[in-house]
Amino acid sequence: MSQLSVQADRQAPQAGSAHAQLVVIGGGPGGYAAAFLAADKGMQVTLVDADRRLGGTCLLRGCIPSKALLHVARVIEETHELADWGVQFGPAQVELQRLRERKEKLIQTLSGGLAQLARQRKVRRIRARASFLNSTTLRLHPVDQEELELQQLSFDHCIVATGSVPLKVPALAIDSPRVMDSTDALELPEVPGSLLVVGGGYIGLELGTVYRALGSRVSVVELTDSLLPGMDPDLVAPLAKRLRKQLEAIYLKTRVLELKDRGEAVEVVMEGPEGIFTKSYDRVLVSIGRKPNTASLGLENTQAKLDSRGFIQVNQQMRTDDPHLLAIGDCVGNPMLAHKAAHEGKVAVEGLLGEPAAMDTMAIPAVVFTDPEVAWVGYTEQQAARAGVQIEVARYPWAASGKAHSLGRTEGMTKLVVEASTQRVLGVGIVGPRAGDLISEAALAVETGCTVRDLAETIHPHPTLSETVSFAAEMLLGTATEIYRPHRAARR
């Protein structure tokens, strides 16, 4: 029986209220994907979001503007790399206001396109903050003191797609314009002479990459013993080696104890392996992770449950314990990725309509858009070991790739994690330029259960970076051309 058969016991809407078949809370990649698909399938949809523009954190103040700025950073870096070819450019002249305007134009263009798609699909949009009065009714709260036509909105079903917000540590949350979170940093208030990035995760490293290219002296402090903590060390190593040459300093196993705004700079007290020390920086970017945006939703007035970290608990069809509520995206747990949220939105709608849909997290690719990029999908070597899976591993160094040599970027690597008994590809990791584009083939291989031989016998164009995927497979089969390995019995 379709979940749509679960109807609310309701009376006719009163003044200041209305009813919707499906309400989606949140206008990000998960929210608008769910709203648009539901409308395409004939549902009457209302989308509630506090922002004037569709797109959520990803488009308005996250992945899209950051990747645009990373493109600028990469082009600047390439001008330096061409010196080895005898091509010289002068120092980059950055007009910060024009850079901001170009970034804003990009956001406006994409957000405007989403607004047009919403109109074409007849998705009703309401600008408001929402909280649950009960399992079938939302209270709508005005934004920026705007008057609302509606105060309450009832529904048959609701999909919660409220995303996440930057995590804050009280000791680091001082009232100073010199201390930024990721949203502040993307506004490009200035190019500081010196910048400390607190947190060696992907957001901090990406933004640090941007500011370094624009001219800042960037340092990174990380509490654990590695950048990108929790990721495969083989993939992190080439990035860490390059960053050690580019950045002012990298402090590992180091804690920030205190921030003090001294007017012209921020004084930072840190404690590392060699004790307590103090440094001063023009600006500090605090990027220590994100948390689910669920605290003020009123979910306690419903049957939906939160876990100890504030994530909404859902099953594989994105349904909560409340028959009227579903949830998707960052607010339901890691990985906090836009493409994961969008797919979950489609699964939620299809399941709601009684279609056979379920969320499988095995083949969700992830990319860190640093330089070099780091991308992976499926099992890492460490995850397979923890799961007790017997594996074989191949590491193909890009030093054996003609394309990598032509780019002057031989530090990269393509890594395969393969189930020993079946030779099925369980995971792929890639580090190097354009790794984010290369990982999609790997995601398809993991999703469809390809074997090592499937990858090796798929003819890739030469010379490309993509052929390193098939070359890594050939290493396991003992047939790699550019890599010498001692003879081993041919696999059957």
C-alpha positions as CSV (number, residue, x, y, z in Angstrom):
1,M,0.0,0.0,0.0
2,S,1.3,3.4,-0.9
3,Q,2.4,5.7,1.9
4,L,0.0,8.3,0.3
5,S,-2.8,6.3,1.9
6,V,-1.8,7.7,5.3
7,Q,-3.9,10.9,5.5
8,A,-4.2,13.4,8.3
9,D,-7.4,13.8,10.2
10,R,-8.0,17.5,9.4
11,Q,-10.7,20.1,9.1
12,A,-11.0,22.7,6.4
13,P,-8.1,25.2,6.6
14,Q,-8.9,28.3,8.7
15,A,-8.0,31.9,7.9
16,G,-4.2,32.3,7.8
17,S,-3.7,28.6,7.0
18,A,-3.6,26.3,4.0
19,H,-3.1,22.7,3.1
20,A,-0.6,20.9,0.8
21,Q,-0.4,17.3,-0.3
22,L,3.4,17.4,0.1
23,V,5.5,20.0,1.8
24,V,9.3,20.1,1.4
25,I,11.2,22.1,4.0
26,G,14.5,23.4,2.5
27,G,15.4,24.6,-0.9
28,G,18.8,23.0,-1.3
29,P,19.9,20.2,-3.7
30,G,17.9,17.6,-1.8
31,G,14.8,19.8,-1.3
32,Y,14.4,21.0,-4.8
33,A,15.2,17.6,-6.3
34,A,12.4,16.1,-4.2
35,A,10.0,18.9,-4.9
36,F,10.5,18.9,-8.6
37,L,10.3,15.1,-9.0
38,A,7.1,15.0,-6.8
39,A,5.6,17.7,-9.0
40,D,6.6,15.8,-12.2
41,K,4.8,12.8,-10.8
42,G,1.6,14.8,-10.3
43,M,1.7,15.7,-6.6
44,Q,0.7,19.2,-5.4
45,V,3.9,20.5,-3.8
46,T,4.7,23.4,-1.5
47,L,8.4,24.3,-0.8
48,V,9.2,26.3,2.3
49,D,12.6,27.9,2.7
50,A,14.0,30.9,4.6
51,D,16.1,32.2,1.7
52,R,14.7,34.3,-1.1
53,R,16.6,32.2,-3.6
54,L,16.6,28.5,-4.3
55,G,19.8,26.5,-4.0
56,G,20.5,26.1,-0.3
57,T,23.9,26.2,1.2
58,C,25.4,24.3,-1.8
59,L,24.5,26.9,-4.4
60,L,24.3,30.1,-2.4
61,R,27.2,29.8,0.0
62,G,28.9,26.5,-0.4
63,C,30.0,24.1,-3.1
64,I,29.2,26.2,-6.2
65,P,30.8,29.5,-5.2
66,S,33.8,27.7,-3.6
67,K,34.4,25.6,-6.8
68,A,34.2,28.7,-8.9
69,L,36.9,30.3,-6.7
70,L,38.9,27.1,-6.8
71,H,38.8,27.3,-10.6
72,V,40.3,30.8,-10.4
73,A,42.9,29.5,-7.9
74,R,43.8,26.6,-10.3
75,V,44.3,28.9,-13.3
76,I,46.5,31.2,-11.3
77,E,48.6,28.2,-10.2
78,E,48.9,26.9,-13.7
79,T,50.4,30.2,-14.8
80,H,53.3,29.5,-12.3
81,E,53.7,25.9,-13.5
82,L,54.1,27.0,-17.1
83,A,57.5,28.6,-16.1
84,D,59.0,25.1,-16.5
85,W,58.0,25.3,-20.2
86,G,59.6,28.7,-20.6
87,V,56.3,30.6,-20.5
88,Q,56.4,33.5,-18.0
89,F,53.4,35.5,-16.6
90,G,53.6,38.5,-14.3
91,P,52.1,38.3,-10.8
92,A,48.3,38.0,-10.8
93,Q,46.4,41.3,-10.4
94,V,43.3,40.5,-8.5
95,E,40.3,42.9,-8.6
96,L,38.5,41.6,-5.6
97,Q,35.2,43.5,-6.3
98,R,35.0,42.1,-9.8
99,L,35.7,38.6,-8.5
100,R,32.9,39.0,-6.0
101,E,30.6,40.3,-8.7
102,R,31.4,37.4,-11.0
103,K,30.8,34.9,-8.2
104,E,27.4,36.5,-7.4
105,K,26.4,36.5,-11.1
106,L,27.1,32.8,-11.2
107,I,24.9,32.2,-8.1
108,Q,22.1,34.4,-9.4
109,T,22.1,32.7,-12.8
110,L,21.8,29.2,-11.4
111,S,19.3,30.2,-8.7
112,G,17.2,32.0,-11.2
113,G,17.1,28.9,-13.3
114,L,15.9,26.9,-10.3
115,A,13.1,29.5,-9.7
116,Q,12.0,29.2,-13.3
117,L,11.9,25.4,-13.0
118,A,9.8,25.7,-9.9
119,R,7.3,27.9,-11.7
120,Q,7.1,25.6,-14.7
121,R,6.4,22.7,-12.4
122,K,3.8,24.8,-10.4
123,V,5.7,24.2,-7.1
124,R,4.4,26.8,-4.6
125,R,7.2,28.6,-2.8
126,I,6.8,30.2,0.7
127,R,9.6,32.2,2.2
128,A,9.5,31.4,5.9
129,R,11.1,29.4,8.6
130,A,9.1,26.3,9.6
131,S,8.6,24.3,12.8
132,F,6.2,21.4,13.5
133,L,3.2,22.0,15.6
134,N,2.4,18.3,15.2
135,S,2.8,15.5,12.7
136,T,0.7,17.2,10.1
137,T,1.0,20.9,10.7
138,L,3.7,23.5,10.4
139,R,3.9,26.9,12.0
140,L,5.4,29.4,9.6
141,H,7.7,32.1,11.0
142,P,8.5,35.3,9.1
143,V,12.0,36.1,7.9
144,D,13.5,39.6,8.3
145,Q,10.2,40.8,9.8
146,E,8.3,40.2,6.5
147,E,4.6,39.8,6.8
148,L,3.3,36.3,6.0
149,E,0.0,35.5,4.4
150,L,0.0,32.1,6.1
151,Q,0.8,31.3,9.7
152,Q,0.1,27.6,9.5
153,L,0.4,25.0,6.8
154,S,-1.0,21.5,7.1
155,F,0.0,18.6,4.9
156,D,-0.4,14.9,4.1
157,H,3.3,14.4,4.0
158,C,6.4,16.4,4.6
159,I,10.0,15.9,3.5
160,V,12.6,17.6,5.8
161,A,15.6,18.8,3.9
162,T,17.0,21.5,6.2
163,G,20.7,20.7,5.7
164,S,23.5,21.6,8.1
165,V,25.2,24.6,9.6
166,P,28.9,25.2,10.5
167,L,29.9,23.7,13.8
168,K,31.0,26.2,16.4
169,V,33.2,25.7,19.4
170,P,32.5,28.2,22.2
171,A,36.2,28.9,22.9
172,L,36.7,29.9,19.3
173,A,33.4,31.8,18.8
174,I,34.7,35.3,19.6
175,D,32.9,38.4,18.3
176,S,35.4,39.6,15.7
177,P,35.2,40.3,12.0
178,R,38.7,38.9,11.7
179,V,37.4,35.4,12.7
180,M,35.4,33.8,9.9
181,D,33.4,30.7,9.2
182,S,33.2,29.2,5.7
183,T,30.2,31.4,4.8
184,D,32.2,34.5,5.7
185,A,35.2,33.4,3.9
186,L,33.3,32.9,0.6
187,E,32.3,36.6,0.8
188,L,35.9,37.5,0.2
189,P,36.0,40.4,2.6
190,E,39.7,40.9,1.8
191,V,42.8,39.0,0.9
192,P,44.6,39.0,4.2
193,G,48.3,39.0,4.4
194,S,48.2,36.0,6.7
195,L,45.4,33.5,7.3
196,L,45.1,30.6,9.8
197,V,42.7,27.8,8.9
198,V,41.5,26.0,12.0
199,G,40.7,22.5,10.8
200,G,42.4,20.3,8.3
201,G,39.2,18.9,6.7
202,Y,38.1,19.4,3.1
203,I,36.3,22.8,3.6
204,G,39.2,24.4,5.3
205,L,41.7,23.1,2.8
206,E,39.7,24.1,-0.2
207,L,39.2,27.7,1.1
208,G,42.8,27.8,2.2
209,T,43.8,26.9,-1.4
210,V,41.7,29.8,-2.7
211,Y,43.2,32.4,-0.3
212,R,46.7,31.2,-1.0
213,A,46.3,31.6,-4.7
214,L,44.9,35.1,-4.2
215,G,48.0,36.0,-2.3
216,S,47.6,35.1,1.4
217,R,50.2,33.3,3.5
218,V,48.1,30.4,4.7
219,S,48.7,28.1,7.7
220,V,46.6,25.2,8.9
221,V,46.2,23.8,12.4
222,E,44.6,20.3,12.8
223,L,43.9,18.5,16.1
224,T,44.6,15.0,14.7
225,D,47.8,13.6,13.3
226,S,46.8,14.0,9.6
227,L,45.2,16.4,7.2
228,L,41.8,15.1,6.0
229,P,41.5,12.9,9.1
230,G,39.8,9.6,8.5
231,M,40.6,9.4,4.8
232,D,42.9,6.9,3.2
233,P,46.5,7.9,4.0
234,D,47.6,6.8,0.5
235,L,45.4,9.4,-1.0
236,V,46.2,12.1,1.5
237,A,50.0,11.8,1.2
238,P,50.5,13.4,-2.2
239,L,48.2,16.4,-1.2
240,A,50.0,16.8,2.1
241,K,53.4,16.8,0.4
242,R,52.4,19.5,-2.0
243,L,50.7,21.6,0.7
244,R,53.9,21.5,2.9
245,K,55.7,23.2,0.1
246,Q,52.9,25.8,-0.6
247,L,51.7,26.7,2.9
248,E,53.4,28.8,5.5
249,A,52.9,26.1,8.1
250,I,50.9,23.0,8.9
251,Y,50.5,22.2,12.7
252,L,49.3,18.7,13.3
253,K,48.3,17.2,16.7
254,T,47.7,20.8,17.7
255,R,44.8,22.4,19.6
256,V,43.7,26.0,19.4
257,L,43.2,27.1,23.0
258,E,42.2,30.7,22.5
259,L,41.6,33.5,20.0
260,K,42.1,37.2,20.9
261,D,41.3,40.1,18.6
262,R,44.2,42.5,19.1
263,G,42.8,45.1,16.6
264,E,45.3,44.7,13.8
265,A,45.5,40.9,14.1
266,V,44.1,37.9,15.8
267,E,46.4,36.4,18.5
268,V,46.1,32.6,18.5
269,V,47.2,30.5,21.4
270,M,47.9,26.9,20.4
271,E,49.1,23.7,22.1
272,G,51.0,21.1,20.1
273,P,53.6,18.3,20.6
274,E,56.2,20.9,21.7
275,G,54.0,22.8,24.1
276,I,52.0,26.0,24.1
277,F,52.9,28.8,21.7
278,T,51.3,31.9,20.3
279,K,51.0,33.2,16.7
280,S,49.3,36.2,15.2
281,Y,47.3,36.3,11.9
282,D,45.4,38.9,10.0
283,R,42.4,36.6,9.8
284,V,41.4,33.2,11.1
285,L,39.0,30.8,9.3
286,V,37.3,28.3,11.7
287,S,36.3,25.3,9.7
288,I,35.9,22.3,12.1
289,G,32.9,20.6,10.5
290,R,29.1,20.9,10.2
291,K,26.2,19.8,12.3
292,P,22.6,19.0,11.3
293,N,20.2,21.9,11.2
294,T,17.5,20.2,13.3
295,A,17.5,22.0,16.6
296,S,14.6,24.4,16.1
297,L,12.3,22.3,13.9
298,G,9.9,21.2,16.7
299,L,10.4,17.6,15.9
300,E,9.7,16.8,19.5
301,N,6.1,17.5,18.6
302,T,6.1,14.6,16.1
303,Q,7.0,10.9,16.2
304,A,10.3,11.4,14.4
305,K,13.4,10.7,16.4
306,L,16.9,12.2,16.5
307,D,20.1,10.4,17.3
308,S,22.6,11.6,19.9
309,R,24.2,14.0,17.3
310,G,21.0,15.6,16.2
311,F,20.5,13.7,12.9
312,I,17.0,12.6,12.0
313,Q,16.7,8.8,12.0
314,V,15.4,7.4,8.7
315,N,15.1,4.0,7.0
316,Q,16.3,3.2,3.5
317,Q,13.3,4.9,2.0
318,M,14.1,8.0,4.0
319,R,11.0,7.6,6.2
320,T,11.1,8.6,9.9
321,D,9.2,6.9,12.7
322,D,6.4,9.3,11.9
323,P,4.2,8.1,9.0
324,H,3.8,11.6,7.7
325,L,7.4,12.7,7.8
326,L,10.5,11.9,5.7
327,A,13.9,13.4,5.8
328,I,16.9,13.7,3.4
329,G,20.3,15.2,3.0
330,D,22.7,16.6,5.6
331,C,20.1,16.5,8.4
332,V,19.9,12.6,8.3
333,G,23.7,11.9,8.5
334,N,27.0,11.6,6.7
335,P,28.3,11.9,4.1
336,M,27.1,15.5,3.9
337,L,27.2,15.8,0.1
338,A,24.8,17.6,-2.3
339,H,24.6,14.6,-4.7
340,K,23.8,12.3,-1.9
341,A,21.0,14.6,-0.8
342,A,19.6,14.9,-4.3
343,H,19.5,11.1,-4.7
344,E,17.8,10.7,-1.3
345,G,15.2,13.2,-2.4
346,K,14.3,11.1,-5.4
347,V,14.2,7.9,-3.3
348,A,11.9,9.6,-0.7
349,V,9.4,10.7,-3.4
350,E,9.5,7.3,-5.2
351,G,9.0,5.4,-1.9
352,L,6.2,7.8,-0.9
353,L,4.4,6.9,-4.2
354,G,4.8,3.2,-3.6
355,E,7.6,2.6,-6.1
356,P,10.5,0.2,-5.3
357,A,13.2,2.6,-4.1
358,A,15.8,2.4,-1.4
359,M,19.0,4.3,-0.6
360,D,22.3,2.4,-1.0
361,T,25.2,4.3,0.3
362,M,27.9,2.0,-1.0
363,A,28.6,3.9,-4.2
364,I,28.5,7.5,-3.2
365,P,31.6,9.2,-4.5
366,A,33.2,12.0,-2.6
367,V,35.7,14.7,-3.8
368,V,38.0,17.1,-2.1
369,F,38.6,19.9,-4.6
370,T,42.1,20.9,-3.4
371,D,45.1,20.8,-5.6
372,P,45.6,17.9,-6.2
373,E,42.0,16.7,-5.9
374,V,41.2,13.7,-3.8
375,A,38.3,11.5,-4.8
376,W,37.1,8.1,-3.6
377,V,34.1,5.8,-3.8
378,G,33.2,2.5,-2.1
379,Y,35.4,0.8,0.4
380,T,38.8,2.3,1.4
381,E,41.5,-0.2,2.3
382,Q,41.0,0.7,6.0
383,Q,37.2,0.2,5.9
384,A,37.5,-3.2,4.2
385,A,39.9,-4.3,6.9
386,R,37.5,-3.2,9.6
387,A,34.7,-5.0,7.9
388,G,36.8,-8.2,7.8
389,V,36.7,-8.4,4.0
390,Q,39.7,-10.1,2.3
391,I,41.0,-7.8,-0.3
392,E,43.8,-7.1,-2.8
393,V,45.0,-3.6,-3.4
394,A,46.6,-2.0,-6.5
395,R,48.3,1.4,-6.5
396,Y,49.1,2.8,-9.9
397,P,51.5,5.8,-9.7
398,W,50.9,8.6,-12.1
399,A,54.7,8.8,-12.5
400,A,54.0,6.0,-15.1
401,S,51.4,8.1,-16.9
402,G,52.3,9.9,-20.1
403,K,49.4,12.3,-19.6
404,A,50.5,13.2,-16.1
405,H,54.0,13.9,-17.3
406,S,52.7,16.2,-20.0
407,L,50.8,18.1,-17.4
408,G,53.8,18.2,-15.1
409,R,51.7,16.6,-12.4
410,T,53.1,13.1,-11.6
411,E,52.4,13.1,-7.9
412,G,49.0,11.4,-8.4
413,M,47.9,7.9,-7.9
414,T,44.9,5.6,-8.7
415,K,44.1,2.9,-6.2
416,L,41.8,-0.1,-6.5
417,V,40.4,-2.1,-3.6
418,V,39.3,-5.5,-4.8
419,E,37.5,-8.5,-3.1
420,A,40.1,-11.3,-3.2
421,S,37.7,-14.2,-3.7
422,T,35.6,-12.6,-6.6
423,Q,37.9,-9.9,-8.0
424,R,34.9,-7.5,-7.7
425,V,35.9,-3.9,-7.4
426,L,34.9,-2.7,-3.9
427,G,36.5,0.7,-3.9
428,V,38.5,3.2,-5.9
429,G,40.6,6.1,-4.8
430,I,42.2,8.7,-7.0
431,V,44.5,11.6,-6.1
432,G,45.6,14.1,-8.7
433,P,44.4,16.8,-11.0
434,R,40.8,16.2,-12.2
435,A,40.3,13.3,-9.8
436,G,36.8,14.5,-9.2
437,D,35.9,14.0,-12.9
438,L,37.6,10.6,-13.1
439,I,35.8,9.1,-10.1
440,S,32.5,8.8,-11.9
441,E,33.7,5.8,-13.9
442,A,34.8,4.2,-10.6
443,A,31.4,4.9,-9.1
444,L,29.8,3.0,-12.0
445,A,32.2,0.1,-11.6
446,V,31.4,-0.2,-7.8
447,E,27.6,0.3,-8.4
448,T,27.4,-2.4,-11.1
449,G,29.8,-4.9,-9.5
450,C,32.5,-4.8,-12.1
451,T,35.5,-7.1,-11.8
452,V,39.1,-6.2,-12.2
453,R,39.1,-7.7,-15.7
454,D,36.1,-5.6,-16.7
455,L,38.1,-2.5,-15.9
456,A,41.3,-3.8,-17.5
457,E,39.5,-4.8,-20.7
458,T,37.6,-1.6,-21.1
459,I,39.7,0.3,-23.7
460,H,40.5,3.8,-22.5
461,P,41.7,6.6,-24.8
462,H,45.5,7.4,-24.7
463,P,47.0,9.6,-23.4
464,T,44.5,10.4,-20.7
465,L,44.4,10.4,-16.9
466,S,41.3,8.1,-17.1
467,E,43.4,5.2,-18.4
468,T,45.1,5.0,-15.0
469,V,41.9,3.2,-13.9
470,S,42.4,0.4,-16.3
471,F,46.2,0.4,-15.7
472,A,45.6,-0.1,-12.0
473,A,43.4,-3.1,-12.9
474,E,46.2,-4.4,-15.1
475,M,48.6,-4.2,-12.2
476,L,46.4,-6.7,-10.3
477,L,46.2,-9.0,-13.3
478,G,50.0,-8.8,-13.9
479,T,49.6,-7.3,-17.4
480,A,50.5,-3.6,-16.8
481,T,52.7,-2.3,-19.6
482,E,54.3,0.7,-17.9
483,I,54.9,-1.0,-14.6
484,Y,57.3,-3.9,-14.1
485,R,56.2,-6.5,-11.6
486,P,57.9,-9.9,-11.0
487,H,56.1,-12.7,-12.9
488,R,53.1,-14.2,-11.2
489,A,50.8,-17.0,-12.4
490,A,48.1,-15.7,-14.7
491,R,44.7,-15.4,-13.2
492,R,41.8,-17.5,-14.5
